[in-house]
Amino acid sequence: MAIQVEKLTREFAFQGVKLPDPNPEFSVEQVRDIYVAQYPELATAAVNGPESRGDKLVYSFIRAVGAKG
């Protein structure tokens, strides 16, 4: 029996939006920093995952909940 190795691709999600992996060599924090310009809420977001979904590892950015004031 042969063992087959498959490379899983990363995918990122924020508030239901799928964000492609800009560079597989980047850390999750570096990816978050890239998307902060487009989604400023990511600056304080937590990272959840990865969750395995088929051939993808999905990381979810979870918006920080805080009091306004």
PDB file of N, H, CA, C and O in Angstrom:
ATOM      1  N   MET A   1       0.844  -1.175   0.000  1.00  0.00           N
ATOM      2  CA  MET A   1       0.000   0.000   0.000  1.00  0.00           C
ATOM      3  C   MET A   1       0.892   1.242   0.000  1.00  0.00           C
ATOM      4  O   MET A   1       1.777   1.379   0.845  1.00  0.00           O
ATOM      5  N   ALA A   2       0.655   2.128  -0.937  1.00  0.00           N
ATOM      6  H   ALA A   2      -0.063   2.017  -1.623  1.00  0.00           H
ATOM      7  CA  ALA A   2       1.442   3.347  -1.045  1.00  0.00           C
ATOM      8  C   ALA A   2       0.779   4.465  -0.242  1.00  0.00           C
ATOM      9  O   ALA A   2      -0.445   4.573  -0.172  1.00  0.00           O
ATOM     10  N   ILE A   3       1.620   5.277   0.351  1.00  0.00           N
ATOM     11  H   ILE A   3       2.615   5.189   0.295  1.00  0.00           H
ATOM     12  CA  ILE A   3       1.123   6.434   1.082  1.00  0.00           C
ATOM     13  C   ILE A   3       1.179   7.632   0.156  1.00  0.00           C
ATOM     14  O   ILE A   3       2.201   7.914  -0.470  1.00  0.00           O
ATOM     15  N   GLN A   4       0.058   8.329   0.084  1.00  0.00           N
ATOM     16  H   GLN A   4      -0.772   8.100   0.592  1.00  0.00           H
ATOM     17  CA  GLN A   4      -0.014   9.507  -0.774  1.00  0.00           C
ATOM     18  C   GLN A   4      -0.030  10.751   0.107  1.00  0.00           C
ATOM     19  O   GLN A   4      -0.812  10.849   1.053  1.00  0.00           O
ATOM     20  N   VAL A   5       0.834  11.684  -0.214  1.00  0.00           N
ATOM     21  H   VAL A   5       1.469  11.604  -0.982  1.00  0.00           H
ATOM     22  CA  VAL A   5       0.917  12.921   0.551  1.00  0.00           C
ATOM     23  C   VAL A   5       0.309  14.044  -0.270  1.00  0.00           C
ATOM     24  O   VAL A   5       0.696  14.272  -1.416  1.00  0.00           O
ATOM     25  N   GLU A   6      -0.637  14.735   0.320  1.00  0.00           N
ATOM     26  H   GLU A   6      -0.951  14.549   1.251  1.00  0.00           H
ATOM     27  CA  GLU A   6      -1.258  15.869  -0.350  1.00  0.00           C
ATOM     28  C   GLU A   6      -0.982  17.123   0.460  1.00  0.00           C
ATOM     29  O   GLU A   6      -1.083  17.127   1.687  1.00  0.00           O
ATOM     30  N   LYS A   7      -0.633  18.183  -0.248  1.00  0.00           N
ATOM     31  H   LYS A   7      -0.551  18.180  -1.245  1.00  0.00           H
ATOM     32  CA  LYS A   7      -0.399  19.454   0.417  1.00  0.00           C
ATOM     33  C   LYS A   7      -1.739  20.168   0.586  1.00  0.00           C
ATOM     34  O   LYS A   7      -2.484  20.347  -0.377  1.00  0.00           O
ATOM     35  N   LEU A   8      -2.033  20.569   1.812  1.00  0.00           N
ATOM     36  H   LEU A   8      -1.428  20.424   2.595  1.00  0.00           H
ATOM     37  CA  LEU A   8      -3.259  21.296   2.088  1.00  0.00           C
ATOM     38  C   LEU A   8      -3.021  22.784   1.854  1.00  0.00           C
ATOM     39  O   LEU A   8      -1.984  23.323   2.240  1.00  0.00           O
ATOM     40  N   THR A   9      -3.976  23.432   1.228  1.00  0.00           N
ATOM     41  H   THR A   9      -4.818  22.994   0.915  1.00  0.00           H
ATOM     42  CA  THR A   9      -3.867  24.872   1.013  1.00  0.00           C
ATOM     43  C   THR A   9      -4.584  25.585   2.150  1.00  0.00           C
ATOM     44  O   THR A   9      -5.546  25.072   2.723  1.00  0.00           O
ATOM     45  N   ARG A  10      -4.094  26.782   2.463  1.00  0.00           N
ATOM     46  H   ARG A  10      -3.313  27.199   1.997  1.00  0.00           H
ATOM     47  CA  ARG A  10      -4.718  27.568   3.519  1.00  0.00           C
ATOM     48  C   ARG A  10      -5.761  28.499   2.922  1.00  0.00           C
ATOM     49  O   ARG A  10      -5.632  28.984   1.798  1.00  0.00           O
ATOM     50  N   GLU A  11      -6.780  28.724   3.702  1.00  0.00           N
ATOM     51  H   GLU A  11      -6.885  28.330   4.615  1.00  0.00           H
ATOM     52  CA  GLU A  11      -7.796  29.701   3.344  1.00  0.00           C
ATOM     53  C   GLU A  11      -8.129  30.455   4.624  1.00  0.00           C
ATOM     54  O   GLU A  11      -8.106  29.893   5.719  1.00  0.00           O
ATOM     55  N   PHE A  12      -8.434  31.714   4.467  1.00  0.00           N
ATOM     56  H   PHE A  12      -8.453  32.171   3.578  1.00  0.00           H
ATOM     57  CA  PHE A  12      -8.759  32.549   5.616  1.00  0.00           C
ATOM     58  C   PHE A  12     -10.177  33.064   5.460  1.00  0.00           C
ATOM     59  O   PHE A  12     -10.645  33.278   4.341  1.00  0.00           O
ATOM     60  N   ALA A  13     -10.854  33.262   6.564  1.00  0.00           N
ATOM     61  H   ALA A  13     -10.474  33.088   7.472  1.00  0.00           H
ATOM     62  CA  ALA A  13     -12.229  33.746   6.521  1.00  0.00           C
ATOM     63  C   ALA A  13     -12.416  34.834   7.565  1.00  0.00           C
ATOM     64  O   ALA A  13     -11.870  34.766   8.666  1.00  0.00           O
ATOM     65  N   PHE A  14     -13.205  35.845   7.192  1.00  0.00           N
ATOM     66  H   PHE A  14     -13.649  35.900   6.298  1.00  0.00           H
ATOM     67  CA  PHE A  14     -13.544  36.919   8.111  1.00  0.00           C
ATOM     68  C   PHE A  14     -14.959  37.384   7.826  1.00  0.00           C
ATOM     69  O   PHE A  14     -15.252  37.876   6.736  1.00  0.00           O
ATOM     70  N   GLN A  15     -15.832  37.229   8.802  1.00  0.00           N
ATOM     71  H   GLN A  15     -15.594  36.830   9.687  1.00  0.00           H
ATOM     72  CA  GLN A  15     -17.237  37.626   8.698  1.00  0.00           C
ATOM     73  C   GLN A  15     -17.903  37.063   7.433  1.00  0.00           C
ATOM     74  O   GLN A  15     -18.621  37.775   6.732  1.00  0.00           O
ATOM     75  N   GLY A  16     -17.658  35.789   7.155  1.00  0.00           N
ATOM     76  H   GLY A  16     -17.074  35.210   7.725  1.00  0.00           H
ATOM     77  CA  GLY A  16     -18.276  35.131   6.018  1.00  0.00           C
ATOM     78  C   GLY A  16     -17.588  35.356   4.684  1.00  0.00           C
ATOM     79  O   GLY A  16     -18.018  34.807   3.670  1.00  0.00           O
ATOM     80  N   VAL A  17     -16.523  36.157   4.664  1.00  0.00           N
ATOM     81  H   VAL A  17     -16.174  36.603   5.488  1.00  0.00           H
ATOM     82  CA  VAL A  17     -15.792  36.434   3.422  1.00  0.00           C
ATOM     83  C   VAL A  17     -14.563  35.526   3.370  1.00  0.00           C
ATOM     84  O   VAL A  17     -13.780  35.469   4.318  1.00  0.00           O
ATOM     85  N   LYS A  18     -14.407  34.820   2.256  1.00  0.00           N
ATOM     86  H   LYS A  18     -15.043  34.866   1.485  1.00  0.00           H
ATOM     87  CA  LYS A  18     -13.224  33.984   2.061  1.00  0.00           C
ATOM     88  C   LYS A  18     -12.076  34.856   1.567  1.00  0.00           C
ATOM     89  O   LYS A  18     -12.218  35.603   0.599  1.00  0.00           O
ATOM     90  N   LEU A  19     -10.946  34.751   2.240  1.00  0.00           N
ATOM     91  H   LEU A  19     -10.830  34.144   3.026  1.00  0.00           H
ATOM     92  CA  LEU A  19      -9.760  35.524   1.877  1.00  0.00           C
ATOM     93  C   LEU A  19      -8.684  34.556   1.406  1.00  0.00           C
ATOM     94  O   LEU A  19      -8.294  33.661   2.156  1.00  0.00           O
ATOM     95  N   PRO A  20      -8.198  34.716   0.183  1.00  0.00           N
ATOM     96  CA  PRO A  20      -7.155  33.800  -0.305  1.00  0.00           C
ATOM     97  C   PRO A  20      -5.847  33.998   0.439  1.00  0.00           C
ATOM     98  O   PRO A  20      -5.591  35.066   0.993  1.00  0.00           O
ATOM     99  N   ASP A  21      -5.038  32.980   0.446  1.00  0.00           N
ATOM    100  H   ASP A  21      -5.246  32.112  -0.004  1.00  0.00           H
ATOM    101  CA  ASP A  21      -3.722  33.029   1.079  1.00  0.00           C
ATOM    102  C   ASP A  21      -2.779  33.815   0.168  1.00  0.00           C
ATOM    103  O   ASP A  21      -2.490  33.361  -0.939  1.00  0.00           O
ATOM    104  N   PRO A  22      -2.293  34.981   0.602  1.00  0.00           N
ATOM    105  CA  PRO A  22      -1.428  35.783  -0.261  1.00  0.00           C
ATOM    106  C   PRO A  22      -0.056  35.148  -0.495  1.00  0.00           C
ATOM    107  O   PRO A  22       0.566  35.374  -1.534  1.00  0.00           O
ATOM    108  N   ASN A  23       0.410  34.360   0.461  1.00  0.00           N
ATOM    109  H   ASN A  23      -0.095  34.176   1.305  1.00  0.00           H
ATOM    110  CA  ASN A  23       1.703  33.709   0.329  1.00  0.00           C
ATOM    111  C   ASN A  23       1.775  32.577   1.351  1.00  0.00           C
ATOM    112  O   ASN A  23       1.730  32.835   2.554  1.00  0.00           O
ATOM    113  N   PRO A  24       1.885  31.333   0.899  1.00  0.00           N
ATOM    114  CA  PRO A  24       1.928  30.199   1.836  1.00  0.00           C
ATOM    115  C   PRO A  24       3.108  30.254   2.805  1.00  0.00           C
ATOM    116  O   PRO A  24       3.095  29.580   3.835  1.00  0.00           O
ATOM    117  N   GLU A  25       4.126  31.051   2.480  1.00  0.00           N
ATOM    118  H   GLU A  25       4.136  31.598   1.643  1.00  0.00           H
ATOM    119  CA  GLU A  25       5.293  31.171   3.357  1.00  0.00           C
ATOM    120  C   GLU A  25       5.041  32.116   4.529  1.00  0.00           C
ATOM    121  O   GLU A  25       5.791  32.103   5.506  1.00  0.00           O
ATOM    122  N   PHE A  26       3.993  32.935   4.440  1.00  0.00           N
ATOM    123  H   PHE A  26       3.385  32.945   3.647  1.00  0.00           H
ATOM    124  CA  PHE A  26       3.694  33.907   5.491  1.00  0.00           C
ATOM    125  C   PHE A  26       3.074  33.212   6.700  1.00  0.00           C
ATOM    126  O   PHE A  26       2.365  32.215   6.564  1.00  0.00           O
ATOM    127  N   SER A  27       3.353  33.755   7.889  1.00  0.00           N
ATOM    128  H   SER A  27       3.929  34.565   8.000  1.00  0.00           H
ATOM    129  CA  SER A  27       2.685  33.269   9.091  1.00  0.00           C
ATOM    130  C   SER A  27       1.241  33.784   9.071  1.00  0.00           C
ATOM    131  O   SER A  27       0.899  34.671   8.289  1.00  0.00           O
ATOM    132  N   VAL A  28       0.418  33.224   9.925  1.00  0.00           N
ATOM    133  H   VAL A  28       0.697  32.504  10.560  1.00  0.00           H
ATOM    134  CA  VAL A  28      -0.976  33.665  10.007  1.00  0.00           C
ATOM    135  C   VAL A  28      -1.028  35.140  10.403  1.00  0.00           C
ATOM    136  O   VAL A  28      -1.874  35.886   9.911  1.00  0.00           O
ATOM    137  N   GLU A  29      -0.131  35.559  11.287  1.00  0.00           N
ATOM    138  H   GLU A  29       0.557  34.953  11.687  1.00  0.00           H
ATOM    139  CA  GLU A  29      -0.096  36.960  11.711  1.00  0.00           C
ATOM    140  C   GLU A  29       0.283  37.880  10.549  1.00  0.00           C
ATOM    141  O   GLU A  29      -0.264  38.976  10.427  1.00  0.00           O
ATOM    142  N   GLN A  30       1.203  37.450   9.706  1.00  0.00           N
ATOM    143  H   GLN A  30       1.647  36.559   9.805  1.00  0.00           H
ATOM    144  CA  GLN A  30       1.592  38.249   8.539  1.00  0.00           C
ATOM    145  C   GLN A  30       0.426  38.373   7.561  1.00  0.00           C
ATOM    146  O   GLN A  30       0.224  39.433   6.969  1.00  0.00           O
ATOM    147  N   VAL A  31      -0.336  37.304   7.389  1.00  0.00           N
ATOM    148  H   VAL A  31      -0.171  36.443   7.870  1.00  0.00           H
ATOM    149  CA  VAL A  31      -1.509  37.349   6.509  1.00  0.00           C
ATOM    150  C   VAL A  31      -2.520  38.340   7.078  1.00  0.00           C
ATOM    151  O   VAL A  31      -3.080  39.153   6.342  1.00  0.00           O
ATOM    152  N   ARG A  32      -2.750  38.273   8.381  1.00  0.00           N
ATOM    153  H   ARG A  32      -2.295  37.614   8.979  1.00  0.00           H
ATOM    154  CA  ARG A  32      -3.682  39.214   9.017  1.00  0.00           C
ATOM    155  C   ARG A  32      -3.212  40.645   8.795  1.00  0.00           C
ATOM    156  O   ARG A  32      -4.028  41.515   8.492  1.00  0.00           O
ATOM    157  N   ASP A  33      -1.931  40.906   8.935  1.00  0.00           N
ATOM    158  H   ASP A  33      -1.268  40.199   9.181  1.00  0.00           H
ATOM    159  CA  ASP A  33      -1.393  42.255   8.734  1.00  0.00           C
ATOM    160  C   ASP A  33      -1.632  42.752   7.307  1.00  0.00           C
ATOM    161  O   ASP A  33      -1.862  43.943   7.099  1.00  0.00           O
ATOM    162  N   ILE A  34      -1.580  41.864   6.338  1.00  0.00           N
ATOM    163  H   ILE A  34      -1.393  40.897   6.506  1.00  0.00           H
ATOM    164  CA  ILE A  34      -1.819  42.256   4.938  1.00  0.00           C
ATOM    165  C   ILE A  34      -3.276  42.682   4.752  1.00  0.00           C
ATOM    166  O   ILE A  34      -3.553  43.662   4.059  1.00  0.00           O
ATOM    167  N   TYR A  35      -4.200  41.955   5.362  1.00  0.00           N
ATOM    168  H   TYR A  35      -3.975  41.159   5.924  1.00  0.00           H
ATOM    169  CA  TYR A  35      -5.615  42.247   5.178  1.00  0.00           C
ATOM    170  C   TYR A  35      -6.142  43.372   6.066  1.00  0.00           C
ATOM    171  O   TYR A  35      -7.284  43.797   5.893  1.00  0.00           O
ATOM    172  N   VAL A  36      -5.345  43.860   7.006  1.00  0.00           N
ATOM    173  H   VAL A  36      -4.417  43.515   7.147  1.00  0.00           H
ATOM    174  CA  VAL A  36      -5.779  44.948   7.893  1.00  0.00           C
ATOM    175  C   VAL A  36      -6.123  46.208   7.098  1.00  0.00           C
ATOM    176  O   VAL A  36      -7.040  46.938   7.476  1.00  0.00           O
ATOM    177  N   ALA A  37      -5.417  46.472   6.025  1.00  0.00           N
ATOM    178  H   ALA A  37      -4.672  45.879   5.719  1.00  0.00           H
ATOM    179  CA  ALA A  37      -5.695  47.669   5.216  1.00  0.00           C
ATOM    180  C   ALA A  37      -7.117  47.621   4.648  1.00  0.00           C
ATOM    181  O   ALA A  37      -7.786  48.648   4.544  1.00  0.00           O
ATOM    182  N   GLN A  38      -7.560  46.438   4.290  1.00  0.00           N
ATOM    183  H   GLN A  38      -7.016  45.603   4.374  1.00  0.00           H
ATOM    184  CA  GLN A  38      -8.896  46.267   3.711  1.00  0.00           C
ATOM    185  C   GLN A  38      -9.965  46.076   4.787  1.00  0.00           C
ATOM    186  O   GLN A  38     -11.105  46.511   4.624  1.00  0.00           O
ATOM    187  N   TYR A  39      -9.588  45.424   5.879  1.00  0.00           N
ATOM    188  H   TYR A  39      -8.662  45.070   6.011  1.00  0.00           H
ATOM    189  CA  TYR A  39     -10.507  45.140   6.981  1.00  0.00           C
ATOM    190  C   TYR A  39      -9.856  45.601   8.287  1.00  0.00           C
ATOM    191  O   TYR A  39      -9.224  44.793   8.967  1.00  0.00           O
ATOM    192  N   PRO A  40      -9.996  46.879   8.653  1.00  0.00           N
ATOM    193  CA  PRO A  40      -9.324  47.408   9.847  1.00  0.00           C
ATOM    194  C   PRO A  40      -9.651  46.652  11.144  1.00  0.00           C
ATOM    195  O   PRO A  40      -8.855  46.662  12.084  1.00  0.00           O
ATOM    196  N   GLU A  41     -10.818  45.998  11.195  1.00  0.00           N
ATOM    197  H   GLU A  41     -11.464  45.990  10.432  1.00  0.00           H
ATOM    198  CA  GLU A  41     -11.203  45.257  12.400  1.00  0.00           C
ATOM    199  C   GLU A  41     -10.260  44.092  12.690  1.00  0.00           C
ATOM    200  O   GLU A  41     -10.209  43.590  13.813  1.00  0.00           O
ATOM    201  N   LEU A  42      -9.512  43.665  11.668  1.00  0.00           N
ATOM    202  H   LEU A  42      -9.553  44.072  10.756  1.00  0.00           H
ATOM    203  CA  LEU A  42      -8.585  42.542  11.853  1.00  0.00           C
ATOM    204  C   LEU A  42      -7.423  42.891  12.780  1.00  0.00           C
ATOM    205  O   LEU A  42      -6.760  41.995  13.303  1.00  0.00           O
ATOM    206  N   ALA A  43      -7.174  44.168  12.985  1.00  0.00           N
ATOM    207  H   ALA A  43      -7.712  44.895  12.560  1.00  0.00           H
ATOM    208  CA  ALA A  43      -6.049  44.583  13.829  1.00  0.00           C
ATOM    209  C   ALA A  43      -6.157  43.991  15.233  1.00  0.00           C
ATOM    210  O   ALA A  43      -5.141  43.700  15.864  1.00  0.00           O
ATOM    211  N   THR A  44      -7.371  43.813  15.717  1.00  0.00           N
ATOM    212  H   THR A  44      -8.196  44.049  15.204  1.00  0.00           H
ATOM    213  CA  THR A  44      -7.566  43.261  17.056  1.00  0.00           C
ATOM    214  C   THR A  44      -8.252  41.895  17.032  1.00  0.00           C
ATOM    215  O   THR A  44      -8.662  41.384  18.075  1.00  0.00           O
ATOM    216  N   ALA A  45      -8.374  41.313  15.856  1.00  0.00           N
ATOM    217  H   ALA A  45      -8.041  41.728  15.009  1.00  0.00           H
ATOM    218  CA  ALA A  45      -9.072  40.032  15.728  1.00  0.00           C
ATOM    219  C   ALA A  45      -8.224  38.876  16.237  1.00  0.00           C
ATOM    220  O   ALA A  45      -6.998  38.886  16.135  1.00  0.00           O
ATOM    221  N   ALA A  46      -8.898  37.897  16.778  1.00  0.00           N
ATOM    222  H   ALA A  46      -9.895  37.888  16.860  1.00  0.00           H
ATOM    223  CA  ALA A  46      -8.257  36.654  17.187  1.00  0.00           C
ATOM    224  C   ALA A  46      -8.315  35.670  16.023  1.00  0.00           C
ATOM    225  O   ALA A  46      -9.147  35.805  15.126  1.00  0.00           O
ATOM    226  N   VAL A  47      -7.428  34.685  16.049  1.00  0.00           N
ATOM    227  H   VAL A  47      -6.752  34.576  16.778  1.00  0.00           H
ATOM    228  CA  VAL A  47      -7.400  33.675  14.995  1.00  0.00           C
ATOM    229  C   VAL A  47      -7.923  32.362  15.554  1.00  0.00           C
ATOM    230  O   VAL A  47      -7.487  31.912  16.614  1.00  0.00           O
ATOM    231  N   ASN A  48      -8.851  31.755  14.843  1.00  0.00           N
ATOM    232  H   ASN A  48      -9.205  32.121  13.982  1.00  0.00           H
ATOM    233  CA  ASN A  48      -9.411  30.474  15.224  1.00  0.00           C
ATOM    234  C   ASN A  48      -9.031  29.455  14.159  1.00  0.00           C
ATOM    235  O   ASN A  48      -9.203  29.710  12.967  1.00  0.00           O
ATOM    236  N   GLY A  49      -8.527  28.326  14.568  1.00  0.00           N
ATOM    237  H   GLY A  49      -8.387  28.118  15.536  1.00  0.00           H
ATOM    238  CA  GLY A  49      -8.202  27.287  13.590  1.00  0.00           C
ATOM    239  C   GLY A  49      -6.741  26.919  13.625  1.00  0.00           C
ATOM    240  O   GLY A  49      -5.995  27.364  14.497  1.00  0.00           O
ATOM    241  N   PRO A  50      -6.343  26.116  12.684  1.00  0.00           N
ATOM    242  CA  PRO A  50      -7.031  25.785  11.445  1.00  0.00           C
ATOM    243  C   PRO A  50      -8.044  24.658  11.617  1.00  0.00           C
ATOM    244  O   PRO A  50      -7.915  23.791  12.482  1.00  0.00           O
ATOM    245  N   GLU A  51      -9.046  24.709  10.764  1.00  0.00           N
ATOM    246  H   GLU A  51      -9.151  25.413  10.062  1.00  0.00           H
ATOM    247  CA  GLU A  51     -10.048  23.662  10.673  1.00  0.00           C
ATOM    248  C   GLU A  51      -9.879  22.995   9.321  1.00  0.00           C
ATOM    249  O   GLU A  51      -9.837  23.670   8.293  1.00  0.00           O
ATOM    250  N   SER A  52      -9.782  21.686   9.317  1.00  0.00           N
ATOM    251  H   SER A  52      -9.815  21.137  10.152  1.00  0.00           H
ATOM    252  CA  SER A  52      -9.591  20.943   8.075  1.00  0.00           C
ATOM    253  C   SER A  52     -10.917  20.796   7.351  1.00  0.00           C
ATOM    254  O   SER A  52     -11.876  20.251   7.898  1.00  0.00           O
ATOM    255  N   ARG A  53     -10.968  21.289   6.099  1.00  0.00           N
ATOM    256  H   ARG A  53     -10.189  21.732   5.655  1.00  0.00           H
ATOM    257  CA  ARG A  53     -12.156  21.161   5.252  1.00  0.00           C
ATOM    258  C   ARG A  53     -11.707  20.660   3.880  1.00  0.00           C
ATOM    259  O   ARG A  53     -11.281  21.440   3.029  1.00  0.00           O
ATOM    260  N   GLY A  54     -11.808  19.380   3.688  1.00  0.00           N
ATOM    261  H   GLY A  54     -12.154  18.747   4.380  1.00  0.00           H
ATOM    262  CA  GLY A  54     -11.366  18.793   2.417  1.00  0.00           C
ATOM    263  C   GLY A  54      -9.867  18.953   2.266  1.00  0.00           C
ATOM    264  O   GLY A  54      -9.098  18.468   3.096  1.00  0.00           O
ATOM    265  N   ASP A  55      -9.445  19.640   1.196  1.00  0.00           N
ATOM    266  H   ASP A  55     -10.070  20.034   0.522  1.00  0.00           H
ATOM    267  CA  ASP A  55      -8.013  19.840   0.956  1.00  0.00           C
ATOM    268  C   ASP A  55      -7.548  21.219   1.430  1.00  0.00           C
ATOM    269  O   ASP A  55      -6.505  21.709   0.996  1.00  0.00           O
ATOM    270  N   LYS A  56      -8.325  21.843   2.323  1.00  0.00           N
ATOM    271  H   LYS A  56      -9.172  21.444   2.675  1.00  0.00           H
ATOM    272  CA  LYS A  56      -7.984  23.180   2.817  1.00  0.00           C
ATOM    273  C   LYS A  56      -7.863  23.188   4.333  1.00  0.00           C
ATOM    274  O   LYS A  56      -8.536  22.434   5.035  1.00  0.00           O
ATOM    275  N   LEU A  57      -6.996  24.051   4.813  1.00  0.00           N
ATOM    276  H   LEU A  57      -6.448  24.664   4.242  1.00  0.00           H
ATOM    277  CA  LEU A  57      -6.936  24.373   6.232  1.00  0.00           C
ATOM    278  C   LEU A  57      -7.516  25.773   6.352  1.00  0.00           C
ATOM    279  O   LEU A  57      -6.957  26.729   5.814  1.00  0.00           O
ATOM    280  N   VAL A  58      -8.622  25.894   7.049  1.00  0.00           N
ATOM    281  H   VAL A  58      -9.076  25.118   7.486  1.00  0.00           H
ATOM    282  CA  VAL A  58      -9.323  27.168   7.123  1.00  0.00           C
ATOM    283  C   VAL A  58      -9.068  27.829   8.471  1.00  0.00           C
ATOM    284  O   VAL A  58      -9.330  27.252   9.526  1.00  0.00           O
ATOM    285  N   TYR A  59      -8.552  29.048   8.410  1.00  0.00           N
ATOM    286  H   TYR A  59      -8.339  29.517   7.553  1.00  0.00           H
ATOM    287  CA  TYR A  59      -8.340  29.879   9.593  1.00  0.00           C
ATOM    288  C   TYR A  59      -9.421  30.950   9.584  1.00  0.00           C
ATOM    289  O   TYR A  59      -9.682  31.568   8.552  1.00  0.00           O
ATOM    290  N   SER A  60     -10.043  31.166  10.724  1.00  0.00           N
ATOM    291  H   SER A  60      -9.831  30.664  11.563  1.00  0.00           H
ATOM    292  CA  SER A  60     -11.070  32.197  10.828  1.00  0.00           C
ATOM    293  C   SER A  60     -10.576  33.322  11.711  1.00  0.00           C
ATOM    294  O   SER A  60     -10.053  33.091  12.802  1.00  0.00           O
ATOM    295  N   PHE A  61     -10.746  34.540  11.231  1.00  0.00           N
ATOM    296  H   PHE A  61     -11.171  34.728  10.345  1.00  0.00           H
ATOM    297  CA  PHE A  61     -10.436  35.715  12.028  1.00  0.00           C
ATOM    298  C   PHE A  61     -11.717  36.090  12.767  1.00  0.00           C
ATOM    299  O   PHE A  61     -12.755  36.324  12.148  1.00  0.00           O
ATOM    300  N   ILE A  62     -11.634  36.145  14.087  1.00  0.00           N
ATOM    301  H   ILE A  62     -10.791  35.956  14.590  1.00  0.00           H
ATOM    302  CA  ILE A  62     -12.792  36.446  14.912  1.00  0.00           C
ATOM    303  C   ILE A  62     -12.632  37.847  15.480  1.00  0.00           C
ATOM    304  O   ILE A  62     -11.664  38.155  16.175  1.00  0.00           O
ATOM    305  N   ARG A  63     -13.611  38.685  15.163  1.00  0.00           N
ATOM    306  H   ARG A  63     -14.397  38.434  14.598  1.00  0.00           H
ATOM    307  CA  ARG A  63     -13.556  40.073  15.596  1.00  0.00           C
ATOM    308  C   ARG A  63     -13.612  40.151  17.120  1.00  0.00           C
ATOM    309  O   ARG A  63     -14.419  39.477  17.760  1.00  0.00           O
ATOM    310  N   ALA A  64     -12.746  40.978  17.684  1.00  0.00           N
ATOM    311  H   ALA A  64     -12.090  41.525  17.164  1.00  0.00           H
ATOM    312  CA  ALA A  64     -12.719  41.162  19.131  1.00  0.00           C
ATOM    313  C   ALA A  64     -13.983  41.884  19.576  1.00  0.00           C
ATOM    314  O   ALA A  64     -14.433  42.828  18.927  1.00  0.00           O
ATOM    315  N   VAL A  65     -14.538  41.437  20.669  1.00  0.00           N
ATOM    316  H   VAL A  65     -14.172  40.670  21.195  1.00  0.00           H
ATOM    317  CA  VAL A  65     -15.733  42.067  21.220  1.00  0.00           C
ATOM    318  C   VAL A  65     -15.276  42.958  22.360  1.00  0.00           C
ATOM    319  O   VAL A  65     -14.583  42.518  23.278  1.00  0.00           O
ATOM    320  N   GLY A  66     -15.674  44.208  22.286  1.00  0.00           N
ATOM    321  H   GLY A  66     -16.237  44.566  21.541  1.00  0.00           H
ATOM    322  CA  GLY A  66     -15.275  45.144  23.326  1.00  0.00           C
ATOM    323  C   GLY A  66     -16.345  46.187  23.555  1.00  0.00           C
ATOM    324  O   GLY A  66     -17.265  46.357  22.755  1.00  0.00           O
ATOM    325  N   ALA A  67     -16.202  46.863  24.643  1.00  0.00           N
ATOM    326  H   ALA A  67     -15.455  46.725  25.293  1.00  0.00           H
ATOM    327  CA  ALA A  67     -17.163  47.913  24.969  1.00  0.00           C
ATOM    328  C   ALA A  67     -16.757  49.208  24.295  1.00  0.00           C
ATOM    329  O   ALA A  67     -15.579  49.563  24.261  1.00  0.00           O
ATOM    330  N   LYS A  68     -17.733  49.904  23.766  1.00  0.00           N
ATOM    331  H   LYS A  68     -18.691  49.616  23.794  1.00  0.00           H
ATOM    332  CA  LYS A  68     -17.458  51.221  23.183  1.00  0.00           C
ATOM    333  C   LYS A  68     -17.572  52.252  24.287  1.00  0.00           C
ATOM    334  O   LYS A  68     -18.366  52.123  25.219  1.00  0.00           O
ATOM    335  N   GLY A  69     -16.755  53.274  24.148  1.00  0.00           N
ATOM    336  H   GLY A  69     -16.111  53.379  23.390  1.00  0.00           H
ATOM    337  CA  GLY A  69     -16.986  54.283  25.132  1.00  0.00           C
ATOM    338  C   GLY A  69     -15.838  55.098  25.435  1.00  0.00           C
ATOM    339  O   GLY A  69     -15.924  55.999  26.269  1.00  0.00           O
TER     340      GLY A  69
END
